[in-house]
Amino acid sequence: MTVGNAFFSASSAVVFFLAFCAGAMPERAHAQDPCRVAEAGHWVNPSARTQQIKRIEVESHCENGQLVARMRAFTKCSPRDCKWGWTDAYRTSNGRLFARFPGFFGAREIQVILMGNRIEALVTIDPHDPREPDAFHAAILSRE
């Protein structure tokens, strides 16, 4: 083997390794894009019970030099899942992604905690009727 062939073989191995790592760690590749929040994507909870979070979708982009994010959530319902619609999402001081979904009977708030290829969604339901108690549930969702 000549020196030139050895160099080409070693270079090919390095390029292959880097390409493999980029595909194996998509959240790291997303983190390098300043217009994409790390939580961006589709997340699913296959073990959701009725009225619990079954799916969360997060999108982000840059607009006039500012990062803009939005979130959509689905709960398990019958005969098909209930969709909460899109709402703005914000980064809180503790690093979580936060979204508030206003509704006719109350508001729902979701805080998302990123954990690699999973997220924990902390869901608080705040009814408008002061006689109704607040409700809370948490769910672990996996990247789809």
C-alpha positions as CSV (number, residue, x, y, z in Angstrom):
1,M,0.0,0.0,0.0
2,T,1.4,3.4,-0.9
3,V,1.4,6.4,1.3
4,G,-1.3,8.1,-0.9
5,N,-3.6,5.0,-0.7
6,A,-3.1,4.9,3.1
7,F,-4.0,8.5,3.5
8,F,-7.1,8.1,1.2
9,S,-8.2,5.1,3.2
10,A,-7.7,6.9,6.6
11,S,-9.5,10.0,5.3
12,S,-12.4,7.9,4.0
13,A,-12.7,6.2,7.4
14,V,-12.8,9.6,9.2
15,V,-15.5,10.9,6.8
16,F,-17.6,7.8,7.3
17,F,-17.3,8.0,11.1
18,L,-18.3,11.7,11.1
19,A,-21.3,11.0,8.8
20,F,-22.3,8.1,11.1
21,C,-22.1,10.2,14.2
22,A,-24.2,13.0,12.6
23,G,-26.9,10.5,11.8
24,A,-26.8,8.8,15.2
25,M,-27.1,12.1,17.2
26,P,-29.8,14.2,15.5
27,E,-30.4,16.3,18.6
28,R,-26.8,17.5,18.5
29,A,-27.1,18.4,14.8
30,H,-30.2,20.4,15.6
31,A,-28.6,22.2,18.5
32,Q,-26.1,23.8,16.1
33,D,-28.9,25.6,14.1
34,P,-29.6,28.9,15.9
35,C,-33.1,28.9,14.4
36,R,-34.1,25.5,15.7
37,V,-34.9,24.7,19.4
38,A,-33.5,21.4,20.5
39,E,-37.1,20.3,21.3
40,A,-38.2,20.7,17.7
41,G,-39.9,17.7,16.2
42,H,-42.7,15.3,16.8
43,W,-43.0,13.5,20.2
44,V,-45.3,10.6,21.1
45,N,-46.6,8.9,24.2
46,P,-47.9,5.5,23.1
47,S,-49.1,4.6,26.6
48,A,-51.3,7.7,27.1
49,R,-54.6,7.3,28.8
50,T,-57.8,9.2,27.9
51,Q,-57.3,12.9,28.3
52,Q,-53.5,12.6,28.7
53,I,-50.9,14.0,26.4
54,K,-50.4,11.7,23.5
55,R,-48.4,13.8,21.0
56,I,-46.6,17.1,21.0
57,E,-45.2,18.9,18.0
58,V,-42.7,21.7,18.3
59,E,-41.5,24.0,15.4
60,S,-39.1,26.9,15.4
61,H,-37.6,29.4,13.0
62,C,-35.9,32.8,12.9
63,E,-37.9,35.9,12.2
64,N,-36.3,39.3,12.0
65,G,-33.2,37.9,13.8
66,Q,-35.3,36.5,16.7
67,L,-36.0,32.8,17.5
68,V,-39.7,32.0,17.3
69,A,-41.1,28.7,18.5
70,R,-44.6,27.2,18.6
71,M,-46.1,24.1,20.0
72,R,-49.2,21.9,19.3
73,A,-50.5,19.2,21.6
74,F,-52.9,16.3,21.3
75,T,-54.6,14.3,24.0
76,K,-55.9,10.8,23.7
77,C,-59.7,11.0,22.9
78,S,-62.2,8.8,21.3
79,P,-62.9,8.2,18.4
80,R,-59.8,10.3,17.5
81,D,-57.3,12.3,19.4
82,C,-58.2,15.9,20.5
83,K,-56.0,18.6,19.0
84,W,-55.2,21.8,21.0
85,G,-54.0,23.8,18.1
86,W,-50.8,25.8,17.7
87,T,-49.6,28.4,20.2
88,D,-46.4,30.3,20.9
89,A,-43.8,28.6,23.0
90,Y,-41.2,30.4,25.1
91,R,-38.0,29.4,26.9
92,T,-38.3,29.9,30.6
93,S,-35.5,31.1,33.0
94,N,-35.0,27.4,34.1
95,G,-34.4,26.3,30.5
96,R,-37.8,24.6,29.9
97,L,-39.9,25.2,26.8
98,F,-43.3,26.6,27.9
99,A,-46.6,27.0,26.1
100,R,-50.1,28.1,27.2
101,F,-53.1,26.8,25.4
102,P,-56.2,29.0,26.1
103,G,-59.6,27.3,25.9
104,F,-63.3,27.9,26.5
105,F,-63.4,26.1,29.9
106,G,-59.9,26.9,31.0
107,A,-56.2,26.9,30.0
108,R,-53.7,24.2,29.7
109,E,-50.0,24.8,30.2
110,I,-47.2,22.5,29.1
111,Q,-43.6,22.7,30.3
112,V,-41.2,20.5,28.2
113,I,-38.0,19.2,29.7
114,L,-35.5,17.8,27.1
115,M,-33.9,14.4,28.0
116,G,-31.9,13.4,24.9
117,N,-34.3,11.6,22.5
118,R,-37.2,11.9,25.1
119,I,-39.0,14.7,26.7
120,E,-41.0,15.0,29.9
121,A,-44.2,17.1,29.5
122,L,-45.5,18.6,32.7
123,V,-49.2,19.5,32.0
124,T,-51.2,21.8,34.2
125,I,-55.0,22.3,33.6
126,D,-56.3,25.6,34.9
127,P,-60.1,25.8,34.7
128,H,-61.8,29.2,34.5
129,D,-64.4,28.1,37.1
130,P,-62.9,28.8,40.5
131,R,-64.9,25.9,42.0
132,E,-63.0,23.5,39.8
133,P,-59.6,22.4,41.0
134,D,-56.5,22.6,38.9
135,A,-55.3,19.3,37.5
136,F,-51.8,18.1,36.7
137,H,-50.2,15.1,34.9
138,A,-46.7,14.3,33.5
139,A,-45.8,12.2,30.6
140,I,-42.6,10.9,29.0
141,L,-42.7,11.2,25.2
142,S,-40.2,9.8,22.6
143,R,-39.0,11.4,19.4
144,E,-41.0,10.1,16.5
